Amino acid sequence: MHYLSNQKVAIKVQKNQIEMHMGEILTKYGERGKLAKLFNVSEVTVRNALKGRTRSELSDRIRKAALERGGSETDSTKDKLEHQ
């Protein structure tokens, strides 16, 4: 049982390390809804992509479109270090 516990911790650490390399993309009011319609997905899918919670081709395309449409990316590493 101890082995499984360590394995879960390692997976959680890896996930947090990945998230630290991807900042959140901030958009203007209403832009998430427009992106959801553009990509034919839910606003939850867009939110997760913009927050860097998902890593897929679709989330990369959503993030790219948000930046092209005036969004700005935060410095995730700096933000996470300030909150520790």
Backbone bond lengths (Angstrom), bond angles and torsions (degrees), N, CA, C in turn:
res aa  C-N    CA-C-N  psi(-1)  N-CA   C-N-CA  omega(-1)  CA-C   N-CA-C  phi
1 M - - - 1.444 - - 1.526 110.59 -
2 H 1.300 116.33 -35.96 1.462 120.10 179.43 1.527 111.00 -61.11
3 Y 1.323 116.83 -37.80 1.467 121.53 179.50 1.524 110.78 -61.21
4 L 1.329 117.59 -45.11 1.466 120.90 179.56 1.522 110.67 -62.87
5 S 1.312 115.38 -39.14 1.463 119.82 179.02 1.526 110.69 -61.44
6 N 1.330 117.62 -44.78 1.464 121.37 178.28 1.523 111.18 -64.50
7 Q 1.321 116.01 -35.88 1.459 120.76 179.84 1.529 110.15 -64.80
8 K 1.325 117.31 -42.44 1.465 121.17 178.65 1.523 110.74 -63.42
9 V 1.314 116.90 -40.86 1.463 121.12 178.57 1.520 110.15 -63.09
10 A 1.330 117.60 -43.04 1.464 121.57 179.89 1.521 110.79 -62.69
11 I 1.320 116.84 -41.33 1.466 120.19 178.63 1.518 110.05 -64.63
12 K 1.326 117.36 -42.30 1.465 121.14 179.61 1.525 110.53 -63.43
13 V 1.311 117.83 -42.38 1.466 121.94 178.56 1.524 109.82 -62.36
14 Q 1.325 117.61 -44.85 1.463 120.70 179.19 1.518 110.52 -61.00
15 K 1.322 118.33 -42.18 1.463 121.81 179.84 1.527 109.82 -62.29
16 N 1.318 117.87 -45.32 1.463 121.27 179.56 1.520 111.35 -63.70
17 Q 1.330 118.13 -37.21 1.457 120.79 178.73 1.520 110.74 -65.53
18 I 1.323 117.47 -40.20 1.464 121.24 178.17 1.515 109.80 -63.42
19 E 1.334 117.76 -45.33 1.453 121.40 -178.26 1.522 112.00 -63.64
20 M 1.332 117.82 -29.35 1.458 119.86 -179.09 1.524 112.03 -67.84
21 H 1.317 117.76 -22.55 1.456 120.61 -177.93 1.519 112.74 -86.74
22 M 1.325 117.53 -6.51 1.454 120.65 -176.87 1.525 109.16 -123.69
23 G 1.319 116.58 115.02 1.452 120.31 179.13 1.513 111.49 -79.20
24 E 1.316 114.98 163.09 1.464 120.83 176.41 1.522 109.37 -77.77
25 I 1.312 116.43 144.71 1.458 120.77 176.02 1.520 107.81 -102.27
26 L 1.326 115.49 120.68 1.458 122.02 179.59 1.521 108.90 -93.25
27 T 1.332 115.93 137.66 1.463 120.83 -179.77 1.524 109.89 -128.48
28 K 1.319 115.51 164.07 1.460 120.90 176.60 1.524 109.68 -70.06
29 Y 1.333 114.90 159.75 1.457 121.25 178.91 1.529 110.30 -55.18
30 G 1.325 116.59 131.75 1.455 122.23 177.57 1.518 114.84 89.71
31 E 1.324 116.73 -13.08 1.471 119.93 -176.44 1.528 112.19 -69.35
32 R 1.323 117.61 -33.56 1.473 119.55 179.13 1.520 111.05 -62.59
33 G 1.324 116.58 -40.18 1.465 120.58 177.40 1.517 111.54 -63.60
34 K 1.330 116.26 -40.60 1.467 120.52 178.46 1.525 110.84 -65.18
35 L 1.333 116.41 -40.38 1.465 120.13 177.96 1.531 110.62 -65.31
36 A 1.330 116.34 -39.35 1.468 120.21 178.75 1.529 110.33 -60.78
37 K 1.326 116.51 -43.52 1.472 119.90 178.59 1.526 110.85 -67.11
38 L 1.321 116.40 -41.10 1.459 121.23 -179.28 1.531 111.97 -59.46
39 F 1.339 115.92 -41.01 1.465 121.03 -177.23 1.531 113.24 -98.41
40 N 1.350 115.98 0.76 1.462 121.26 179.33 1.535 111.75 56.93
41 V 1.338 114.99 47.97 1.465 122.00 178.77 1.529 108.13 -133.26
42 S 1.323 116.69 172.96 1.463 120.66 178.50 1.532 110.44 -78.66
43 E 1.328 115.04 161.50 1.465 119.23 176.37 1.529 110.91 -66.18
44 V 1.320 117.50 -26.97 1.470 121.08 176.46 1.525 109.74 -64.07
45 T 1.324 116.91 -41.80 1.467 121.19 177.80 1.521 110.22 -61.50
46 V 1.326 116.58 -43.65 1.469 120.94 178.71 1.520 109.97 -64.16
47 R 1.331 117.34 -45.97 1.469 120.89 -179.45 1.528 110.65 -58.65
48 N 1.330 116.93 -45.84 1.467 120.18 -179.89 1.522 111.57 -63.23
49 A 1.321 116.65 -38.76 1.470 120.10 177.94 1.525 110.41 -65.58
50 L 1.328 117.10 -44.78 1.464 120.51 -177.10 1.526 112.29 -70.06
51 K 1.319 117.24 -27.04 1.464 120.47 177.13 1.529 112.01 -84.87
52 G 1.337 116.81 -5.01 1.460 120.51 179.05 1.507 113.64 78.86
53 R 1.315 117.70 18.33 1.464 121.81 -178.49 1.519 112.82 -78.47
54 T 1.337 116.61 -22.43 1.463 120.24 -178.34 1.518 109.65 -120.03
55 R 1.321 115.17 146.27 1.467 121.81 177.89 1.516 107.99 -124.29
56 S 1.307 116.50 100.58 1.462 121.42 178.16 1.520 107.88 -154.21
57 E 1.324 115.74 170.68 1.461 119.64 177.36 1.530 109.98 -61.87
58 L 1.334 116.64 -41.05 1.464 120.52 179.67 1.526 111.18 -62.95
59 S 1.326 117.50 -46.57 1.466 118.90 -179.37 1.525 110.89 -65.06
60 D 1.323 117.68 -34.27 1.470 120.23 175.74 1.528 110.97 -64.31
61 R 1.337 116.82 -40.36 1.467 120.55 178.84 1.528 111.17 -67.17
62 I 1.334 116.58 -38.61 1.468 120.77 178.03 1.523 109.83 -64.41
63 R 1.334 116.89 -45.44 1.465 121.07 179.71 1.533 110.64 -61.79
64 K 1.323 116.79 -43.44 1.462 120.97 -179.99 1.530 110.66 -62.10
65 A 1.330 116.24 -45.28 1.468 120.43 179.80 1.529 110.83 -62.94
66 A 1.329 117.06 -40.20 1.468 120.39 179.58 1.525 110.74 -61.87
67 L 1.322 116.93 -41.83 1.468 120.50 178.18 1.526 111.07 -66.64
68 E 1.328 116.67 -41.20 1.464 120.65 179.19 1.525 111.87 -65.28
69 R 1.343 116.69 -25.80 1.454 121.47 -178.46 1.531 111.85 -95.46
70 G 1.323 117.16 16.28 1.464 120.55 173.68 1.512 116.63 104.03
71 G 1.323 118.15 3.19 1.456 120.55 177.93 1.520 111.08 -70.89
72 S 1.326 115.96 162.57 1.466 119.92 178.09 1.521 109.48 -131.53
73 E 1.328 115.61 141.35 1.462 121.35 -177.21 1.518 110.29 -94.59
74 T 1.345 115.50 133.43 1.461 120.55 176.79 1.520 109.09 -84.19
75 D 1.314 116.54 161.48 1.464 121.70 176.49 1.517 107.59 -87.71
76 S 1.321 116.44 96.66 1.455 122.75 -174.55 1.522 112.61 -60.28
77 T 1.322 118.05 -42.36 1.463 121.27 -177.54 1.519 110.15 -61.83
78 K 1.321 117.71 -45.93 1.462 121.99 179.68 1.525 110.46 -62.55
79 D 1.343 117.47 -45.61 1.456 121.37 -178.93 1.516 111.45 -61.50
80 K 1.335 117.85 -43.70 1.458 120.61 -177.73 1.527 111.14 -68.82
81 L 1.325 118.10 -35.96 1.459 120.72 179.38 1.523 110.98 -67.81
82 E 1.325 118.08 -36.14 1.459 121.62 179.99 1.522 111.82 -68.63
83 H 1.329 118.20 -26.82 1.454 121.88 -176.85 1.521 113.08 -92.83
84 Q 1.324 118.12 2.55 1.473 120.02 -179.53 1.500 110.80 -87.00
